[in-house]
Amino acid sequence: MASKKEMRKNSLYASFDESNHNNHGNDILVSVISIFPEDISYERFGRRDYLGTRNFLDKKGRDYRFTTFSNISELEKSKYHLYLSSIILIKDFLNNNRVKFSELNILFDGPPKNKWIKILENELDMFKKINISHYWGNKKKRRYPLLLQMADVTASDLYRGLCSEILNSKKFVKFSLEEILRLKKRFDTI
């Protein structure tokens, strides 16, 4: 049986949320990533505790990535943009880290979209096992995992930030238009 330390090395936890400013467009899509299983506990966290979130993310073994599709009008309002961004953000994290993980645990803020899960699993086939959970509904009344709460607060914090700071951030993930169009085509055909 694997020790807790070995489990941590082999498991990656990633939560995904968006800034939810659909009326204004230009949503920021965020992933908060951790190697700590305790980060998916249901501990309560202040919804707008920006300083607490930054302190949480400063711990080694935690990270975040974000992007936006504001320059691709067909994706800005697409229903699968959170799934598509999860592929890009996880791949970017893996490309910038030397550690190999065998299991990926994904937490989405939103209802399940089963027809798109297969694409996500195929695109992230470097993992032996992928577990996907969905959370949606009133965040004040429902319990959400801590890692997902961190993604929510980070998305809001980034949305409030200055555009120049956001676009120059080391955490901002740039992507090739060819890769996005390839993925878009896959999602559109389902």
N, C-alpha and C positions, 0 to 999 in steps of 0.2 A: 504494500500500500504506500502511496506517495505521501511524503511529509507535507506539512503546510507550506514550508518554504519552496518545495518542488512544485506544489500546486500553484503558488503565486507566480513562479517563473513560467509555467506553462499556460496560464489562463490570463486572458486580457478582457477587461470590462470597458465597454464604450457606450456612452449615452448620447442621444441625438435630439436636438430641439432646434427650433427656429425662433427668430425674434418676434414673429406673429404680428407684424405690422402690415398685413395684407392690403389695407386700404391705401397705403403709401407705396407699396412695392418695395423692392430692394431688400428683401429679407436677408438676414444673416443666418447662415446654417452652421450650427456649432456641434462639435463632438468633444465631450470631456472623457478622458481615457485614464484608466487606473489599472494597477496590478493587484490592488488590495480587495479581497472578497468582501471585507467589512464595508466597503464604499457602496455596496448595493443594499445596505440595511435601510430600514424605514425610519431612520432618525429624522426628526423635524429640524428644518433649517429656515432661517428668515428669508422670505421671498426676495427682498431687495438688500440683502446684506452683502454689498459688493466687496467691501474690505475682507469680510470673512471668507468669501469665495476665493479671492486672490490668495489669501493665506492658505486655504485648503489646497489650491493648485500649486503652491510653491513647494510642497513636499515632494521629494524625489520618489518616483514611481507613479506620479500623476502628471498629466499633461492635457493640453487641449489644442484643437485645430478649428479653423472656421473658414468659410468661403461665402461667396454670394454669386448668384446667377443674374445679377441685375443687367448685365450687358447682353444677355441672351433672352430676348422677350418670350420665346416659346417655352422656356423653362421657368421663368419667374413665377407663373401662376399654375404650373403643372402640379398634378396631385402626387407625383412620384419624386419630386425634387429632394425630399428628405432622404429617400432610399438611394437615389443617385449620388447625392453628396456624401452619404455614409461610405460608399465604395471609394470615392476619391480621398476622403479624409483619413480613412483607415489605411489605405495604401500609402499615403504620404507619411503617416506616423511610422509604418513599418519600414519604409525606405530610409527614414532618418534614425532608426534604432537598430542596433545589432542583435538584440535579443529575439529569439524565435519563440513563437507561441503556438501551441497545438489546439487551444480552445479559445473561441471568441464568444463573449456574452454581450449581446446588444440590447439596449433599452431604448425604445422609441417613444417619444411623446406624440401620441396619436393612435387611432384605431388601426388594427392590422389590415394589411393589403396583401393577402396571401398570394395573389398572382405575381407580385413583384419580388417576393421572398426568394423564389427560385433563381432569379437573375442575380440577386445579391449573393446567394450561396455559391453560384457558379463563378462569379467575379472574384470572390474571396476564397477560392479553393485551396489557398495555402494553409488554411486551418483544417485540422482533422474533424473538428466538431464546432458547429455554430448554434448557439441558443439565442432565440429572439423573443423578447417580451415587449408588450405594448401597454401603455398607460394613457388614459385619456379621461376627460371629465373635469369637473370643478376641482382645481388644485387646492382650494381651501378646505374642501370636504373630504377628498380622497387622500390616501397615503401614497406617496411617491418615493422611490428609492433616492437616497442621498445623492448619488451620482447624477441622476436625472434632474434633481433640483439644482445642482451645480451648473448643468448645461442651460437650464432655464435662466438662471441669474446671469450667467456669462453672456448669453445671447442678448439679454436686455442691456447689460452693461456695455457691450460692444456697440449696440444700436445707438446708445446715447453718446458714444465717443465721437471724436472728430474724425472725419473721413480720412484725412491725411495720416493720422496716427494708425488707423485701422489698416489702411492699404499698405503701410510700410512696416507693419508688425511682422515679426519672424513667424508668427503663428498663422498668418494668412496664407491659405493654400491657393496657389495659382494652378491652372490646369490648361491643357491644350484643347483647343476648340475641336480638334479631330476626335480626341478621346470622349469629350462630352457628346458630340454628335453620334458617335458609335454607340454609346450607352443609351442615348435618347432613342435611337432607332430600335434598340432591343426592348425598351420599355413600351414604346408606341405600338409594337407589333403584338403585344399581349392583349 
